[in-house]
Amino acid sequence: MSSRCCKNRPDDFCYICRHFTVKRFKRNITDFVKNAYFAYFKVRLGDQDKPWTPHVICKICEEALRHWFEGTRKAPPFGIPMVWREPKNQIDDCYFCLCDIKGHNTKSLKYINDPNLSSEIRPVPHDADIPVPVPHKVLQPIESESSTDLEIYIFEPSTSGTREPQPFSQVELNDLVTDLGLPKDLSEVLGSRLKEKKLLAPVTTFYWYRNREAEFVNYFAAAGSLVNCQNVSDLVIHLGAPEYNPAEWTLFIDSSNAGLCYSSSFSLPAHGLPLPKA
């Protein structure tokens, strides 16, 4: 959908918080903004090549990210930002067309009609399940364009003859959480948001994500900062393999810098077997 068809320009709105932004409060999306956004929300600031998403942010969001990183003031009030998706039409599915900003200025922003559409996910405030992240001393640059994008939070309806949403089954939701690499708290948030949008099948649950490691705990043992697998064969079978063939498996664990074998390496082989030469 071309942005030229919209009643309002997408760049009159903030990419992060969605609110209408007057010209003097607009800020460009710089490398700092991209890296701080990734560090805070754990997702990449994407879709900047699309005409149906804002390409600017507001002064408030920029300063909130900067103050959070510097530790000088309060962080952004939400843990999941606005998620933009290409509208199906301009009649009842376009945020920019349905948001009436005519005649408003900075003093009347709170009176602007703010549509709540099924095609977008609004910012989610911080709570016990979505705490404010602790800033790093140095912002890590985003490694590549393959980093997690926000659009993966949105269910894409089937295009094969029907426009009805296809709810996630339990297997599909589990695969999505795995593909996104979400921690336990954000896995529950994703499940909750999909349920609100009626995108989960009736038998699909997500509350158990907070204890999802329980079934694997008995296979591991901890000694100080080192964790090792005590029963590799049963673990591999538990994960779904028909049998355990030592020649086909090499497992690794993360190593603490306090470990005896620490030598600037980020991983230490916990279980390995000689592999045949190629």
N, C-alpha and C positions, 0 to 999 in steps of 0.2 A: 504494500500500500504506500503510495507516494505521500510525503509530508505536505505537498502542495494542496492536497485535498482537505487538509485539516482546518478547522475553524481558527485554531491558535497554533502558533509555531512551537514545536517541541522544545526548542532552545529558550523558550520563555519559562521553563520549569527546571527545577533542580533534579539532577539524575539520582541523587542519594535520598532526599526526603520527599520528592515529588511536588513540592509547593511552588506556586507561581513566584517568579523572581524578577524584580525590576532591573533595568539595565545596570545601574550603578552598584548593585549587589551581586552581579554575576561574576563568577570566577572560572577561569579556564581549568581544564583537567590536566594538570601538570604531572611530571613523573613522581613528585612527592605525593600528590593526591592519590595516584594509582598505587604506590607502594604502601602508603598509610591505610588506604581502603582495604588492600589485601591483608595487611597485618591485623586490622581491626575486625573485619567481617569474615576473614578466611575464604574469600572468594575474589575472583578477578573482576575488575571493573571492565565490562565488555560491551559489545554491541555498538562500539563507537563508529563503525562503518555503516550503520543502519540509519535510514532517514526517519524511523518512527520512534527513536529514543532521544532524550536530551543529550547534548554534547557539552553541557556546562553544569556547574554546581553553584550553590548559593554561598554567600560569605559566611553564614552561620555554620554550615556543615564543614567548610574548609577550616575555619578557626577551631571548631570542636575537635576535628582530627588532629590539628597541630597542637592544641593544648593537651589533648590526651597523650600524644607522643612525648611532649615536653614535661608532662606531669604537673602542669601549673593550674589547670582548672578542670571542670567536669568534662567527661567524655560525651560523645553523642548519646542521646537518650534511648536509642534502640540498638538491638544486637543483630537484627536482620534488616537490611535496607530495603528500599522500594525495588521491586522486581518488575522490569518492563517486558512486555511481549507484544509482538506485532498484532494490531487490531484486525478483526475480521471485517469490520465495516465502520463507517463514520456515524451511523445512526444511533446505535446503542452499545458499541463496544470500543469506542475511542475516547481515552481519557482527555486528550487535548481538545476534542470537539465538544465534549459534554461539560467541560470545566468553564464556567462563565466568568471571565476575568475582565470584561468590558467595564471601563469606568472605575476600576479599583486601583489603589496605590498602596504604598507601604503601611498606611494607617488603617486600611480596611481589608487587609489580607485575610483576617479571620472570618470575614463574612462571605468569602468566595465559596461557591458551591463546589464541593469536593466529591465527585462521583465514586462510588464503590463498585467496581466492575469485576466480573468473574474472570476476566482475562489478565488481571494484575494481582500481585500480592503486596499489600501495604507493609510498611515497616512494623516490625514486632518489637515492643519495648523490652528492656532488660528485666529479668526476673531471676528467681533462684536457679532456673534451668539454663538461662542465657546470661551469665555474669559478664561484667565488663572485663575484657582481656587485659593482661598485664603488658605494658609496652616494652619492647626490647630497647636496649641502649642505641642500637643502630638498626635502621630500617633495611630489611633485606630486599634487594631488587627482585621483581618478578622474573622467574627463570625463563619462561617461554609462554607463547600464546596458547599452549596446551593446558595451562593452569585452569583450575575449576572455574567455570563461568556461571553467572547467576541464572542464565536461562535454563539450567538443568533442574532448577527447582520447579519448573513449570511442566505440567503434563501436556503433551501434544496430542490432541484428538486425532482419531483415525480419519484418514481421507478417503477410505474405501466405501463410498456410497452412503455413509451416515455421518452426521455432525454431532451425534451423542457422545459424550465422554466415555472412555473405556476405563473403569476403575482398576486400580492396582490390586493384583492378587498378592498373597503373602510372599511368594517367591519373587515376584517382580519388585516389590518394595525392598526386600532384602538385597536383591541384586543392585538396585539403585543406591542404597546406602553404602554398599561395598564399592561400587564404581566411584562414588563421590568421596570415599575415604572419610566419612563423617565420624566424629567422636560420639559417645553415647548421648550427650545432652542434645547435640544438634540433630541426631537421628530421631529423637523423640519430638523435637520441634518440627522437623520435616513431616513426620507422621501426623502430628496434630494439625498442621496447616493443610495437608492433603485431605484430612478428614473433614475439616471445616468446609472445604470446597466440594465435598461429597465425591472425592476421587479415590476412595478406598472401598474395596469389596466388603460386604458385611462381615465376613469371617477374618478379615485382615486386621491384625493388632500391631501395636508398636510400644506398649508400655514396658515390655520385658527387655527393651534395649538397654535400660539402665543396669541390668544384671546379665548382659549377654555373654560375659566371659565366664560365668559360673560353671558351665558345662565343661570347660577346658582346664579349670584350675588344678584339678587332680593330676593332670599330666605334667605339671611343672613344679619345681622346687626353687626356693630362693635362699641364697647364702650371701647375706649382706646386700651389695648392690648388683650381684650377679644372679641371673635367672637361667636355669637350664631345664631342658626337657628330660624327664625321667623315663618316659615310655613312648619312644618314637613310633614304634610299630602300631600300637593301639591308637595313638593320636592320628596317624595317617589314615587308618581305617575309619576312625570316627569322622574325619573330614570328608569321607565319601569314596575313598579309593577302594577297589575290590580287594586288594591285598597290598602288603608292604614288601617291596623289593629294594633292599639296601643299595643296589647298584644304580637305582634310578633317582635316589633322593639325596639331597644335601641341604640341611637346614641351617639357618643363621639366626642369631639373636643380637640385639643391641648391647654394646659393651659400655659400662660406665668408665669415666676417666680415673676412677679410683680402683679399677680392677688391676690384678697383678700383671696382666698381659697388655696393658694399655700402651699403645705406641702411636698415638695420633690417628689411629684408625677408628672409623665410626662403627664398624661391625666386627664381630669376632665369631668364628665358626664354633657353634655349640655341638654340632654333630656332623661329621664329614667322613667320607670314605674315598680312597684313591679312585680316581676316574681313569679309564683307559685313554691312552694317547690317541689323538686323532690321526 
